[in-house]
Amino acid sequence: MATRGKTKRGGLHVVALFEALKGAVVLLAGCGVLTLVHKDLHEIAVRLVRVLHMNPARRYPGIFIDAANRVTDLQLWMLALSALAYATVRLVEAYGLWQGRTWAEWFGFLSGAVYLPLELFEIWRKPDWARTVVFLVNLGVVSYLGYVLKRSGRSRRG
């Protein structure tokens, strides 16, 4: 019985680390967005296109540069605040999973399951390896959390 508890905790720790990593990456991206506030985004976009050895007159680089012209400081702040909110949720979930909290198991299960139909649709619409990997990782996390919830429900009844 003690081995099952260690296995459950080990699996939850892996999922917790994965969620914490997602939160940290998004938090860093949000901080990166904040560095763009009050900057000339047009000039940054043009320099980026040139560094990537792309022709600014071509279609996609032109779309990117045009989009950079329309971004406002308020939009950057809203994007950064959204990243902070997302990161906070993921880091709180990671803490709860690390501590073996049932609420975090349920939250992780439900928040991951919500994306599965959308990810399947995206694979059906335009299949590629990246979409498939994201779907399979998410399916694995959701399946594992469902398994943990089912087992813990049995142990409470039994």
Salt bridges, closest charged atoms under 4 A:
GLU19 OE1 - LYS22 NZ 3.26
GLU19 OE1 - ARG90 NH1 3.45
GLU43 OE2 - ARG47 NE 3.59
ASP66 OD2 - ARG70 NH2 2.89
ASP73 OD2 - HIS38 ND1 2.87
GLU93 OE1 - ARG90 NH1 2.27
GLU105 OE2 - LYS8 NZ 3.56
GLU122 OE1 - ARG125 NH2 2.65
GLU122 OE1 - ARG131 NE 3.59
ASP128 OD2 - ARG131 NH1 2.98
